[in-house]
Amino acid sequence: MPTQFCQLYRNTRIIIDARQIFVQEPNAQQLTFSSYKNHNTGKVLAGITPSGALSFISPMYGGSISDRQLFIEL
């Protein structure tokens, strides 16, 4: 873990982030359309440990879901 990160956030166990992935041929266009990206996307929530290991990946949701709502759903 980086020294500065360790000093400021020593109790951190996981860092979460929502990632959008472009979808080439969507089956449900209304569900996957992201007005932010202006494209059809899928969205996943990923968890990474402070050392950089990938520890969690959620199922893919439609790109129209907000990051907050995705976190609440899980």
All heavy atoms as a GROMACS GRO file, in nm:
protein
  585
    1MET      N    1   0.085  -0.117   0.000
    1MET     CA    2   0.000   0.000   0.000
    1MET      C    3   0.090   0.124   0.000
    1MET      O    4   0.188   0.128   0.073
    1MET     CB    5  -0.088  -0.005   0.126
    1MET     CG    6  -0.191   0.100   0.132
    1MET     SD    7  -0.318   0.090   0.262
    1MET     CE    8  -0.274  -0.040   0.368
    2PRO      N    9   0.057   0.225  -0.080
    2PRO     CA   10   0.138   0.348  -0.081
    2PRO      C   11   0.143   0.411   0.058
    2PRO      O   12   0.045   0.411   0.132
    2PRO     CB   13   0.065   0.438  -0.179
    2PRO     CG   14  -0.014   0.347  -0.265
    2PRO     CD   15  -0.050   0.230  -0.178
    3THR      N   16   0.258   0.464   0.094
    3THR     CA   17   0.280   0.519   0.228
    3THR      C   18   0.180   0.629   0.263
    3THR      O   19   0.121   0.628   0.371
    3THR     CB   20   0.423   0.575   0.239
    3THR    OG1   21   0.515   0.473   0.202
    3THR    CG2   22   0.453   0.621   0.380
    4GLN      N   23   0.157   0.722   0.172
    4GLN     CA   24   0.065   0.833   0.200
    4GLN      C   25  -0.078   0.782   0.219
    4GLN      O   26  -0.150   0.828   0.307
    4GLN     CB   27   0.070   0.935   0.088
    4GLN     CG   28  -0.004   1.062   0.121
    4GLN     CD   29   0.016   1.168   0.013
    4GLN    OE1   30   0.051   1.136  -0.100
    4GLN    NE2   31  -0.007   1.292   0.048
    5PHE      N   32  -0.118   0.685   0.139
    5PHE     CA   33  -0.252   0.626   0.154
    5PHE      C   34  -0.263   0.557   0.288
    5PHE      O   35  -0.364   0.570   0.358
    5PHE     CB   36  -0.277   0.526   0.041
    5PHE     CG   37  -0.417   0.472   0.040
    5PHE    CD1   38  -0.517   0.536  -0.030
    5PHE    CD2   39  -0.449   0.356   0.110
    5PHE    CE1   40  -0.646   0.487  -0.031
    5PHE    CE2   41  -0.578   0.306   0.110
    5PHE     CZ   42  -0.676   0.372   0.039
    6CYS      N   43  -0.161   0.484   0.328
    6CYS     CA   44  -0.161   0.412   0.455
    6CYS      C   45  -0.172   0.509   0.574
    6CYS      O   46  -0.241   0.481   0.671
    6CYS     CB   47  -0.034   0.329   0.466
    6CYS     SG   48  -0.026   0.225   0.612
    7GLN      N   49  -0.105   0.622   0.565
    7GLN     CA   50  -0.109   0.720   0.674
    7GLN      C   51  -0.247   0.784   0.688
    7GLN      O   52  -0.295   0.805   0.799
    7GLN     CB   53  -0.005   0.829   0.651
    7GLN     CG   54   0.137   0.780   0.665
    7GLN     CD   55   0.239   0.883   0.618
    7GLN    OE1   56   0.203   0.985   0.558
    7GLN    NE2   57   0.365   0.857   0.646
    8LEU      N   58  -0.311   0.815   0.576
    8LEU     CA   59  -0.439   0.884   0.580
    8LEU      C   60  -0.559   0.791   0.597
    8LEU      O   61  -0.659   0.828   0.657
    8LEU     CB   62  -0.458   0.967   0.452
    8LEU     CG   63  -0.359   1.081   0.432
    8LEU    CD1   64  -0.378   1.144   0.295
    8LEU    CD2   65  -0.373   1.185   0.541
    9TYR      N   66  -0.550   0.671   0.543
    9TYR     CA   67  -0.665   0.579   0.541
    9TYR      C   68  -0.625   0.440   0.589
    9TYR      O   69  -0.648   0.341   0.522
    9TYR     CB   70  -0.723   0.571   0.398
    9TYR     CG   71  -0.754   0.705   0.338
    9TYR    CD1   72  -0.671   0.760   0.242
    9TYR    CD2   73  -0.865   0.777   0.380
    9TYR    CE1   74  -0.699   0.883   0.186
    9TYR    CE2   75  -0.894   0.901   0.325
    9TYR     CZ   76  -0.810   0.953   0.228
    9TYR     OH   77  -0.839   1.075   0.174
   10ARG      N   78  -0.565   0.430   0.705
   10ARG     CA   79  -0.511   0.302   0.751
   10ARG      C   80  -0.616   0.195   0.778
   10ARG      O   81  -0.586   0.078   0.778
   10ARG     CB   82  -0.422   0.321   0.872
   10ARG     CG   83  -0.496   0.359   1.000
   10ARG     CD   84  -0.398   0.374   1.112
   10ARG     NE   85  -0.306   0.478   1.071
   10ARG     CZ   86  -0.245   0.561   1.153
   10ARG    NH1   87  -0.260   0.550   1.280
   10ARG    NH2   88  -0.168   0.655   1.107
   11ASN      N   89  -0.742   0.233   0.800
   11ASN     CA   90  -0.848   0.135   0.828
   11ASN      C   91  -0.922   0.088   0.702
   11ASN      O   92  -1.016   0.011   0.712
   11ASN     CB   93  -0.948   0.191   0.929
   11ASN     CG   94  -0.885   0.211   1.064
   11ASN    OD1   95  -0.798   0.136   1.104
   11ASN    ND2   96  -0.928   0.314   1.136
   12THR      N   97  -0.880   0.135   0.586
   12THR     CA   98  -0.947   0.098   0.461
   12THR      C   99  -0.922  -0.048   0.429
   12THR      O  100  -0.810  -0.097   0.433
   12THR     CB  101  -0.895   0.185   0.345
   12THR    OG1  102  -0.923   0.321   0.376
   12THR    CG2  103  -0.962   0.147   0.214
   13ARG      N  104  -1.031  -0.121   0.396
   13ARG     CA  105  -1.021  -0.263   0.360
   13ARG      C  106  -1.052  -0.287   0.213
   13ARG      O  107  -1.003  -0.380   0.153
   13ARG     CB  108  -1.116  -0.346   0.447
   13ARG     CG  109  -1.082  -0.341   0.594
   13ARG     CD  110  -0.950  -0.411   0.622
   13ARG     NE  111  -0.911  -0.397   0.760
   13ARG     CZ  112  -0.808  -0.325   0.802
   13ARG    NH1  113  -0.733  -0.260   0.715
   13ARG    NH2  114  -0.778  -0.316   0.928
   14ILE      N  115  -1.138  -0.202   0.156
   14ILE     CA  116  -1.176  -0.218   0.016
   14ILE      C  117  -1.210  -0.081  -0.044
   14ILE      O  118  -1.266   0.004   0.024
   14ILE     CB  119  -1.293  -0.317   0.000
   14ILE    CG1  120  -1.315  -0.351  -0.147
   14ILE    CG2  121  -1.419  -0.264   0.064
   14ILE    CD1  122  -1.409  -0.468  -0.168
   15ILE      N  123  -1.173  -0.062  -0.169
   15ILE     CA  124  -1.206   0.059  -0.243
   15ILE      C  125  -1.304   0.016  -0.352
   15ILE      O  126  -1.275  -0.077  -0.427
   15ILE     CB  127  -1.080   0.120  -0.307
   15ILE    CG1  128  -0.978   0.154  -0.198
   15ILE    CG2  129  -1.114   0.242  -0.391
   15ILE    CD1  130  -0.837   0.172  -0.249
   16ILE      N  131  -1.419   0.082  -0.359
   16ILE     CA  132  -1.519   0.043  -0.458
   16ILE      C  133  -1.532   0.151  -0.565
   16ILE      O  134  -1.513   0.270  -0.538
   16ILE     CB  135  -1.656   0.014  -0.395
   16ILE    CG1  136  -1.709   0.134  -0.316
   16ILE    CG2  137  -1.650  -0.108  -0.306
   16ILE    CD1  138  -1.850   0.117  -0.270
   17ASP      N  139  -1.562   0.105  -0.686
   17ASP     CA  140  -1.579   0.198  -0.798
   17ASP      C  141  -1.673   0.134  -0.898
   17ASP      O  142  -1.668   0.014  -0.922
   17ASP     CB  143  -1.444   0.227  -0.863
   17ASP     CG  144  -1.452   0.338  -0.968
   17ASP    OD1  145  -1.541   0.425  -0.955
   17ASP    OD2  146  -1.371   0.336  -1.060
   18ALA      N  147  -1.760   0.213  -0.957
   18ALA     CA  148  -1.849   0.166  -1.063
   18ALA      C  149  -1.781   0.193  -1.197
   18ALA      O  150  -1.725   0.299  -1.219
   18ALA     CB  151  -1.983   0.238  -1.056
   19ARG      N  152  -1.785   0.094  -1.285
   19ARG     CA  153  -1.722   0.104  -1.416
   19ARG      C  154  -1.826   0.081  -1.524
   19ARG      O  155  -1.909  -0.009  -1.512
   19ARG     CB  156  -1.611   0.000  -1.432
   19ARG     CG  157  -1.507   0.000  -1.322
   19ARG     CD  158  -1.433   0.128  -1.306
   19ARG     NE  159  -1.359   0.159  -1.426
   19ARG     CZ  160  -1.300   0.274  -1.449
   19ARG    NH1  161  -1.307   0.370  -1.362
   19ARG    NH2  162  -1.234   0.295  -1.560
   20GLN      N  163  -1.821   0.160  -1.630
   20GLN     CA  164  -1.911   0.141  -1.743
   20GLN      C  165  -1.836   0.074  -1.856
   20GLN      O  166  -1.720   0.108  -1.884
   20GLN     CB  167  -1.968   0.274  -1.791
   20GLN     CG  168  -2.079   0.324  -1.704
   20GLN     CD  169  -2.153   0.439  -1.766
   20GLN    OE1  170  -2.091   0.535  -1.809
   20GLN    NE2  171  -2.284   0.431  -1.771
   21ILE      N  172  -1.902  -0.021  -1.920
   21ILE     CA  173  -1.844  -0.098  -2.030
   21ILE      C  174  -1.935  -0.080  -2.151
   21ILE      O  175  -2.057  -0.100  -2.142
   21ILE     CB  176  -1.834  -0.246  -1.992
   21ILE    CG1  177  -1.749  -0.262  -1.867
   21ILE    CG2  178  -1.777  -0.328  -2.108
   21ILE    CD1  179  -1.760  -0.396  -1.800
   22PHE      N  180  -1.879  -0.042  -2.264
   22PHE     CA  181  -1.958  -0.024  -2.386
   22PHE      C  182  -2.013  -0.158  -2.435
   22PHE      O  183  -1.944  -0.258  -2.432
   22PHE     CB  184  -1.875   0.042  -2.497
   22PHE     CG  185  -1.848   0.187  -2.471
   22PHE    CD1  186  -1.723   0.229  -2.430
   22PHE    CD2  187  -1.947   0.282  -2.488
   22PHE    CE1  188  -1.698   0.362  -2.405
   22PHE    CE2  189  -1.922   0.415  -2.464
   22PHE     CZ  190  -1.798   0.455  -2.422
   23VAL      N  191  -2.138  -0.157  -2.480
   23VAL     CA  192  -2.206  -0.275  -2.532
   23VAL      C  193  -2.228  -0.254  -2.681
   23VAL      O  194  -2.288  -0.154  -2.721
   23VAL     CB  195  -2.341  -0.297  -2.460
   23VAL    CG1  196  -2.413  -0.418  -2.515
   23VAL    CG2  197  -2.319  -0.310  -2.310
   24GLN      N  198  -2.180  -0.348  -2.764
   24GLN     CA  199  -2.192  -0.330  -2.909
   24GLN      C  200  -2.331  -0.361  -2.961
   24GLN      O  201  -2.385  -0.288  -3.042
   24GLN     CB  202  -2.090  -0.418  -2.981
   24GLN     CG  203  -1.950  -0.369  -2.965
   24GLN     CD  204  -1.852  -0.451  -3.047
   24GLN    OE1  205  -1.889  -0.547  -3.112
   24GLN    NE2  206  -1.726  -0.412  -3.042
   25GLU      N  207  -2.390  -0.472  -2.918
   25GLU     CA  208  -2.522  -0.512  -2.967
   25GLU      C  209  -2.615  -0.536  -2.848
   25GLU      O  210  -2.631  -0.649  -2.804
   25GLU     CB  211  -2.511  -0.637  -3.053
   25GLU     CG  212  -2.434  -0.615  -3.180
   25GLU     CD  213  -2.432  -0.738  -3.268
   25GLU    OE1  214  -2.526  -0.819  -3.259
   25GLU    OE2  215  -2.337  -0.752  -3.344
   26PRO      N  216  -2.675  -0.430  -2.797
   26PRO     CA  217  -2.761  -0.445  -2.679
   26PRO      C  218  -2.892  -0.517  -2.712
   26PRO      O  219  -2.951  -0.495  -2.817
   26PRO     CB  220  -2.786  -0.302  -2.635
   26PRO     CG  221  -2.776  -0.224  -2.762
   26PRO     CD  222  -2.670  -0.293  -2.844
   27ASN      N  223  -2.935  -0.603  -2.620
   27ASN     CA  224  -3.065  -0.669  -2.634
   27ASN      C  225  -3.176  -0.580  -2.579
   27ASN      O  226  -3.288  -0.585  -2.627
   27ASN     CB  227  -3.064  -0.803  -2.561
   27ASN     CG  228  -2.974  -0.902  -2.630
   27ASN    OD1  229  -2.956  -0.897  -2.751
   27ASN    ND2  230  -2.916  -0.992  -2.553
   28ALA      N  231  -3.147  -0.504  -2.478
   28ALA     CA  232  -3.246  -0.416  -2.415
   28ALA      C  233  -3.193  -0.273  -2.421
   28ALA      O  234  -3.133  -0.224  -2.327
   28ALA     CB  235  -3.270  -0.460  -2.271
   29GLN      N  236  -3.217  -0.206  -2.533
   29GLN     CA  237  -3.158  -0.073  -2.553
   29GLN      C  238  -3.200   0.029  -2.448
   29GLN      O  239  -3.120   0.110  -2.407
   29GLN     CB  240  -3.191  -0.022  -2.693
   29GLN     CG  241  -3.113  -0.094  -2.800
   29GLN     CD  242  -3.117  -0.020  -2.932
   29GLN    OE1  243  -3.186   0.080  -2.946
   29GLN    NE2  244  -3.043  -0.071  -3.028
   30GLN      N  245  -3.324   0.024  -2.406
   30GLN     CA  246  -3.370   0.123  -2.307
   30GLN      C  247  -3.298   0.103  -2.174
   30GLN      O  248  -3.265   0.199  -2.107
   30GLN     CB  249  -3.520   0.112  -2.288
   30GLN     CG  250  -3.576   0.221  -2.199
   30GLN     CD  251  -3.727   0.215  -2.188
   30GLN    OE1  252  -3.787   0.114  -2.220
   30GLN    NE2  253  -3.786   0.321  -2.142
   31LEU      N  254  -3.272  -0.020  -2.136
   31LEU     CA  255  -3.207  -0.049  -2.009
   31LEU      C  256  -3.059  -0.014  -2.014
   31LEU      O  257  -3.002   0.032  -1.916
   31LEU     CB  258  -3.224  -0.198  -1.975
   31LEU     CG  259  -3.159  -0.247  -1.847
   31LEU    CD1  260  -3.225  -0.180  -1.726
   31LEU    CD2  261  -3.170  -0.397  -1.836
   32THR      N  262  -2.994  -0.033  -2.128
   32THR     CA  263  -2.849  -0.014  -2.136
   32THR      C  264  -2.806   0.124  -2.184
   32THR      O  265  -2.688   0.154  -2.181
   32THR     CB  266  -2.784  -0.120  -2.230
   32THR    OG1  267  -2.839  -0.104  -2.361
   32THR    CG2  268  -2.808  -0.260  -2.179
   33PHE      N  269  -2.899   0.209  -2.228
   33PHE     CA  270  -2.859   0.340  -2.279
   33PHE      C  271  -2.817   0.431  -2.165
   33PHE      O  272  -2.889   0.451  -2.068
   33PHE     CB  273  -2.970   0.406  -2.360
   33PHE     CG  274  -2.923   0.532  -2.428
   33PHE    CD1  275  -2.846   0.524  -2.542
   33PHE    CD2  276  -2.953   0.656  -2.376
   33PHE    CE1  277  -2.800   0.639  -2.605
   33PHE    CE2  278  -2.908   0.771  -2.437
   33PHE     CZ  279  -2.832   0.762  -2.552
   34SER      N  280  -2.698   0.487  -2.176
   34SER     CA  281  -2.646   0.582  -2.079
   34SER      C  282  -2.650   0.722  -2.140
   34SER      O  283  -2.579   0.748  -2.238
   34SER     CB  284  -2.502   0.545  -2.041
   34SER     OG  285  -2.442   0.649  -1.968
   35SER      N  286  -2.729   0.811  -2.083
   35SER     CA  287  -2.736   0.947  -2.137
   35SER      C  288  -2.604   1.021  -2.110
   35SER      O  289  -2.567   1.111  -2.184
   35SER     CB  290  -2.853   1.024  -2.077
   35SER     OG  291  -2.843   1.025  -1.937
   36TYR      N  292  -2.532   0.981  -2.007
   36TYR     CA  293  -2.402   1.043  -1.976
   36TYR      C  294  -2.300   1.010  -2.084
   36TYR      O  295  -2.227   1.097  -2.130
   36TYR     CB  296  -2.354   0.996  -1.839
   36TYR     CG  297  -2.219   1.049  -1.800
   36TYR    CD1  298  -2.201   1.183  -1.766
   36TYR    CD2  299  -2.106   0.967  -1.799
   36TYR    CE1  300  -2.077   1.231  -1.731
   36TYR    CE2  301  -1.982   1.015  -1.764
   36TYR     CZ  302  -1.968   1.148  -1.730
   36TYR     OH  303  -1.845   1.196  -1.696
   37LYS      N  304  -2.296   0.884  -2.126
   37LYS     CA  305  -2.201   0.841  -2.230
   37LYS      C  306  -2.261   0.855  -2.371
   37LYS      O  307  -2.189   0.843  -2.468
   37LYS     CB  308  -2.160   0.696  -2.209
   37LYS     CG  309  -2.085   0.671  -2.081
   37LYS     CD  310  -1.942   0.708  -2.096
   37LYS     CE  311  -1.864   0.666  -1.973
   37LYS     NZ  312  -1.726   0.699  -1.980
   38ASN      N  313  -2.394   0.873  -2.379
   38ASN     CA  314  -2.465   0.879  -2.506
   38ASN      C  315  -2.437   0.753  -2.590
   38ASN      O  316  -2.412   0.760  -2.710
   38ASN     CB  317  -2.430   1.006  -2.584
   38ASN     CG  318  -2.536   1.038  -2.688
   38ASN    OD1  319  -2.650   0.997  -2.675
   38ASN    ND2  320  -2.497   1.110  -2.791
   39HIS      N  321  -2.439   0.639  -2.523
   39HIS     CA  322  -2.407   0.512  -2.585
   39HIS      C  323  -2.470   0.402  -2.499
   39HIS      O  324  -2.507   0.426  -2.386
   39HIS     CB  325  -2.254   0.494  -2.589
   39HIS     CG  326  -2.208   0.396  -2.690
   39HIS    ND1  327  -2.209   0.261  -2.666
   39HIS    CD2  328  -2.159   0.411  -2.815
   39HIS    CE1  329  -2.161   0.199  -2.772
   39HIS    NE2  330  -2.130   0.289  -2.864
   40ASN      N  331  -2.482   0.282  -2.554
   40ASN     CA  332  -2.531   0.170  -2.475
   40ASN      C  333  -2.416   0.110  -2.395
   40ASN      O  334  -2.312   0.076  -2.451
   40ASN     CB  335  -2.593   0.064  -2.566
   40ASN     CG  336  -2.723   0.112  -2.625
   40ASN    OD1  337  -2.807   0.165  -2.554
   40ASN    ND2  338  -2.740   0.098  -2.754
   41THR      N  339  -2.438   0.100  -2.264
   41THR     CA  340  -2.332   0.051  -2.176
   41THR      C  341  -2.390  -0.043  -2.072
   41THR      O  342  -2.509  -0.044  -2.044
   41THR     CB  343  -2.263   0.167  -2.102
   41THR    OG1  344  -2.358   0.234  -2.020
   41THR    CG2  345  -2.198   0.265  -2.196
   42GLY      N  346  -2.301  -0.122  -2.013
   42GLY     CA  347  -2.332  -0.200  -1.895
   42GLY      C  348  -2.250  -0.145  -1.782
   42GLY      O  349  -2.146  -0.081  -1.804
   43LYS      N  350  -2.294  -0.165  -1.659
   43LYS     CA  351  -2.222  -0.109  -1.545
   43LYS      C  352  -2.199  -0.217  -1.440
   43LYS      O  353  -2.288  -0.297  -1.411
   43LYS     CB  354  -2.302   0.006  -1.484
   43LYS     CG  355  -2.223   0.088  -1.385
   43LYS     CD  356  -2.303   0.207  -1.335
   43LYS     CE  357  -2.294   0.321  -1.432
   43LYS     NZ  358  -2.347   0.446  -1.376
   44VAL      N  359  -2.078  -0.222  -1.385
   44VAL     CA  360  -2.043  -0.316  -1.279
   44VAL      C  361  -1.981  -0.238  -1.163
   44VAL      O  362  -1.926  -0.130  -1.181
   44VAL     CB  363  -1.944  -0.425  -1.325
   44VAL    CG1  364  -2.005  -0.514  -1.430
   44VAL    CG2  365  -1.814  -0.366  -1.373
   45LEU      N  366  -1.991  -0.295  -1.045
   45LEU     CA  367  -1.928  -0.240  -0.927
   45LEU      C  368  -1.808  -0.329  -0.896
   45LEU      O  369  -1.822  -0.450  -0.886
   45LEU     CB  370  -2.026  -0.239  -0.809
   45LEU     CG  371  -1.988  -0.157  -0.689
   45LEU    CD1  372  -1.989  -0.008  -0.724
   45LEU    CD2  373  -2.086  -0.180  -0.576
   46ALA      N  374  -1.690  -0.269  -0.885
   46ALA     CA  375  -1.568  -0.344  -0.859
   46ALA      C  376  -1.512  -0.305  -0.723
   46ALA      O  377  -1.518  -0.189  -0.684
   46ALA     CB  378  -1.464  -0.317  -0.967
   47GLY      N  379  -1.459  -0.403  -0.652
   47GLY     CA  380  -1.394  -0.380  -0.523
   47GLY      C  381  -1.248  -0.416  -0.534
   47GLY      O  382  -1.213  -0.523  -0.583
   48ILE      N  383  -1.161  -0.326  -0.488
   48ILE     CA  384  -1.017  -0.346  -0.496
   48ILE      C  385  -0.957  -0.323  -0.358
   48ILE      O  386  -0.992  -0.227  -0.289
   48ILE     CB  387  -0.953  -0.248  -0.597
   48ILE    CG1  388  -1.018  -0.266  -0.733
   48ILE    CG2  389  -0.803  -0.266  -0.605
   48ILE    CD1  390  -0.984  -0.159  -0.833
   49THR      N  391  -0.870  -0.414  -0.315
   49THR     CA  392  -0.802  -0.398  -0.187
   49THR      C  393  -0.697  -0.288  -0.199
   49THR      O  394  -0.652  -0.257  -0.309
   49THR     CB  395  -0.736  -0.529  -0.142
   49THR    OG1  396  -0.632  -0.561  -0.235
   49THR    CG2  397  -0.835  -0.642  -0.134
   50PRO      N  398  -0.655  -0.227  -0.087
   50PRO     CA  399  -0.552  -0.123  -0.095
   50PRO      C  400  -0.421  -0.170  -0.158
   50PRO      O  401  -0.346  -0.091  -0.212
   50PRO     CB  402  -0.532  -0.083   0.051
   50PRO     CG  403  -0.664  -0.110   0.115
   50PRO     CD  404  -0.713  -0.236   0.048
   51SER      N  405  -0.395  -0.300  -0.155
   51SER     CA  406  -0.272  -0.352  -0.217
   51SER      C  407  -0.287  -0.370  -0.368
   51SER      O  408  -0.190  -0.403  -0.436
   51SER     CB  409  -0.231  -0.484  -0.152
   51SER     OG  410  -0.330  -0.581  -0.173
   52GLY      N  411  -0.410  -0.351  -0.421
   52GLY     CA  412  -0.431  -0.358  -0.564
   52GLY      C  413  -0.495  -0.486  -0.615
   52GLY      O  414  -0.514  -0.501  -0.734
   53ALA      N  415  -0.530  -0.577  -0.527
   53ALA     CA  416  -0.594  -0.702  -0.569
   53ALA      C  417  -0.743  -0.680  -0.594
   53ALA      O  418  -0.810  -0.612  -0.517
   53ALA     CB  419  -0.575  -0.810  -0.463
   54LEU      N  420  -0.794  -0.737  -0.701
   54LEU     CA  421  -0.936  -0.730  -0.732
   54LEU      C  422  -1.008  -0.828  -0.641
   54LEU      O  423  -0.980  -0.947  -0.641
   54LEU     CB  424  -0.959  -0.765  -0.878
   54LEU     CG  425  -1.097  -0.745  -0.934
   54LEU    CD1  426  -1.138  -0.599  -0.926
   54LEU    CD2  427  -1.103  -0.791  -1.078
   55SER      N  428  -1.101  -0.779  -0.560
   55SER     CA  429  -1.166  -0.867  -0.462
   55SER      C  430  -1.314  -0.890  -0.486
   55SER      O  431  -1.372  -0.980  -0.428
   55SER     CB  432  -1.147  -0.811  -0.321
   55SER     OG  433  -1.211  -0.687  -0.308
   56PHE      N  434  -1.376  -0.809  -0.573
   56PHE     CA  435  -1.520  -0.822  -0.593
   56PHE      C  436  -1.559  -0.760  -0.727
   56PHE      O  437  -1.511  -0.653  -0.762
   56PHE     CB  438  -1.596  -0.749  -0.481
   56PHE     CG  439  -1.744  -0.742  -0.501
   56PHE    CD1  440  -1.825  -0.850  -0.476
   56PHE    CD2  441  -1.803  -0.625  -0.546
   56PHE    CE1  442  -1.961  -0.844  -0.495
   56PHE    CE2  443  -1.939  -0.617  -0.565
   56PHE     CZ  444  -2.018  -0.727  -0.540
   57ILE      N  445  -1.645  -0.830  -0.801
   57ILE     CA  446  -1.707  -0.774  -0.922
   57ILE      C  447  -1.854  -0.811  -0.917
   57ILE      O  448  -1.888  -0.928  -0.902
   57ILE     CB  449  -1.644  -0.828  -1.051
   57ILE    CG1  450  -1.497  -0.789  -1.060
   57ILE    CG2  451  -1.718  -0.774  -1.173
   57ILE    CD1  452  -1.426  -0.842  -1.180
   58SER      N  453  -1.941  -0.712  -0.928
   58SER     CA  454  -2.084  -0.736  -0.923
   58SER      C  455  -2.134  -0.791  -1.057
   58SER      O  456  -2.063  -0.780  -1.158
   58SER     CB  457  -2.158  -0.606  -0.892
   58SER     OG  458  -2.156  -0.521  -1.005
   59PRO      N  459  -2.256  -0.842  -1.060
   59PRO     CA  460  -2.316  -0.873  -1.190
   59PRO      C  461  -2.333  -0.743  -1.270
   59PRO      O  462  -2.338  -0.635  -1.212
   59PRO     CB  463  -2.454  -0.930  -1.152
   59PRO     CG  464  -2.444  -0.968  -1.009
   59PRO     CD  465  -2.341  -0.879  -0.948
   60MET      N  466  -2.343  -0.755  -1.401
   60MET     CA  467  -2.357  -0.636  -1.486
   60MET      C  468  -2.502  -0.587  -1.484
   60MET      O  469  -2.595  -0.665  -1.494
   60MET     CB  470  -2.315  -0.664  -1.629
   60MET     CG  471  -2.314  -0.539  -1.714
   60MET     SD  472  -2.258  -0.564  -1.883
   60MET     CE  473  -2.088  -0.599  -1.855
   61TYR      N  474  -2.517  -0.457  -1.469
   61TYR     CA  475  -2.646  -0.390  -1.474
   61TYR      C  476  -2.650  -0.301  -1.597
   61TYR      O  477  -2.546  -0.271  -1.655
   61TYR     CB  478  -2.667  -0.303  -1.349
   61TYR     CG  479  -2.697  -0.381  -1.224
   61TYR    CD1  480  -2.598  -0.448  -1.154
   61TYR    CD2  481  -2.827  -0.390  -1.176
   61TYR    CE1  482  -2.626  -0.520  -1.040
   61TYR    CE2  483  -2.856  -0.461  -1.061
   61TYR     CZ  484  -2.755  -0.526  -0.993
   61TYR     OH  485  -2.784  -0.597  -0.880
   62GLY      N  486  -2.768  -0.255  -1.634
   62GLY     CA  487  -2.781  -0.164  -1.746
   62GLY      C  488  -2.712  -0.032  -1.716
   62GLY      O  489  -2.708   0.013  -1.602
   63GLY      N  490  -2.658   0.032  -1.819
   63GLY     CA  491  -2.583   0.156  -1.803
   63GLY      C  492  -2.666   0.274  -1.755
   63GLY      O  493  -2.612   0.375  -1.713
   64SER      N  494  -2.798   0.260  -1.757
   64SER     CA  495  -2.884   0.370  -1.713
   64SER      C  496  -2.892   0.380  -1.560
   64SER      O  497  -2.939   0.480  -1.508
   64SER     CB  498  -3.025   0.353  -1.770
   64SER     OG  499  -3.081   0.231  -1.726
   65ILE      N  500  -2.842   0.281  -1.487
   65ILE     CA  501  -2.846   0.284  -1.341
   65ILE      C  502  -2.738   0.379  -1.289
   65ILE      O  503  -2.628   0.385  -1.344
   65ILE     CB  504  -2.830   0.142  -1.281
   65ILE    CG1  505  -2.865   0.139  -1.133
   65ILE    CG2  506  -2.690   0.088  -1.306
   65ILE    CD1  507  -2.876  -0.002  -1.075
   66SER      N  508  -2.768   0.454  -1.185
   66SER     CA  509  -2.669   0.546  -1.128
   66SER      C  510  -2.573   0.466  -1.039
   66SER      O  511  -2.604   0.356  -0.993
   66SER     CB  512  -2.737   0.655  -1.045
   66SER     OG  513  -2.793   0.600  -0.928
   67ASP      N  514  -2.457   0.524  -1.013
   67ASP     CA  515  -2.359   0.458  -0.927
   67ASP      C  516  -2.418   0.436  -0.788
   67ASP      O  517  -2.399   0.332  -0.726
   67ASP     CB  518  -2.232   0.543  -0.914
   67ASP     CG  519  -2.154   0.552  -1.044
   67ASP    OD1  520  -2.196   0.487  -1.143
   67ASP    OD2  521  -2.054   0.624  -1.048
   68ARG      N  522  -2.489   0.536  -0.738
   68ARG     CA  523  -2.551   0.525  -0.604
   68ARG      C  524  -2.653   0.413  -0.599
   68ARG      O  525  -2.657   0.334  -0.506
   68ARG     CB  526  -2.614   0.659  -0.568
   68ARG     CG  527  -2.674   0.660  -0.430
   68ARG     CD  528  -2.719   0.801  -0.391
   68ARG     NE  529  -2.752   0.804  -0.251
   68ARG     CZ  530  -2.875   0.821  -0.205
   68ARG    NH1  531  -2.974   0.839  -0.290
   68ARG    NH2  532  -2.899   0.820  -0.077
   69GLN      N  533  -2.739   0.407  -0.699
   69GLN     CA  534  -2.843   0.304  -0.703
   69GLN      C  535  -2.779   0.165  -0.716
   69GLN      O  536  -2.826   0.069  -0.655
   69GLN     CB  537  -2.941   0.328  -0.818
   69GLN     CG  538  -3.061   0.235  -0.816
   69GLN     CD  539  -3.145   0.250  -0.690
   69GLN    OE1  540  -3.161   0.360  -0.636
   69GLN    NE2  541  -3.198   0.141  -0.641
   70LEU      N  542  -2.673   0.154  -0.793
   70LEU     CA  543  -2.602   0.026  -0.807
   70LEU      C  544  -2.548  -0.019  -0.672
   70LEU      O  545  -2.561  -0.135  -0.634
   70LEU     CB  546  -2.488   0.040  -0.909
   70LEU     CG  547  -2.402  -0.083  -0.933
   70LEU    CD1  548  -2.485  -0.200  -0.983
   70LEU    CD2  549  -2.292  -0.050  -1.030
   71PHE      N  550  -2.490   0.073  -0.597
   71PHE     CA  551  -2.438   0.042  -0.463
   71PHE      C  552  -2.551  -0.003  -0.372
   71PHE      O  553  -2.536  -0.101  -0.297
   71PHE     CB  554  -2.367   0.164  -0.405
   71PHE     CG  555  -2.306   0.140  -0.271
   71PHE    CD1  556  -2.188   0.071  -0.259
   71PHE    CD2  557  -2.371   0.186  -0.157
   71PHE    CE1  558  -2.132   0.048  -0.134
   71PHE    CE2  559  -2.316   0.163  -0.031
   71PHE     CZ  560  -2.197   0.094  -0.020
   72ILE      N  561  -2.665   0.065  -0.375
   72ILE     CA  562  -2.780   0.029  -0.291
   72ILE      C  563  -2.836  -0.108  -0.329
   72ILE      O  564  -2.872  -0.188  -0.242
   72ILE     CB  565  -2.889   0.138  -0.298
   72ILE    CG1  566  -2.837   0.266  -0.232
   72ILE    CG2  567  -3.019   0.092  -0.236
   72ILE    CD1  568  -2.926   0.387  -0.257
   73GLU      N  569  -2.843  -0.138  -0.460
   73GLU     CA  570  -2.896  -0.266  -0.506
   73GLU      C  571  -2.816  -0.384  -0.452
   73GLU      O  572  -2.871  -0.492  -0.429
   73GLU     CB  573  -2.896  -0.272  -0.659
   73GLU     CG  574  -2.992  -0.178  -0.724
   73GLU     CD  575  -3.132  -0.234  -0.736
   73GLU    OE1  576  -3.146  -0.356  -0.746
   73GLU    OE2  577  -3.226  -0.154  -0.736
   74LEU      N  578  -2.686  -0.365  -0.436
   74LEU     CA  579  -2.602  -0.474  -0.389
   74LEU      C  580  -2.596  -0.474  -0.240
   74LEU      O  581  -2.572  -0.560  -0.172
   74LEU     CB  582  -2.463  -0.463  -0.450
   74LEU     CG  583  -2.463  -0.474  -0.602
   74LEU    CD1  584  -2.326  -0.442  -0.657
   74LEU    CD2  585  -2.502  -0.613  -0.646
   0.00000   0.00000   0.00000
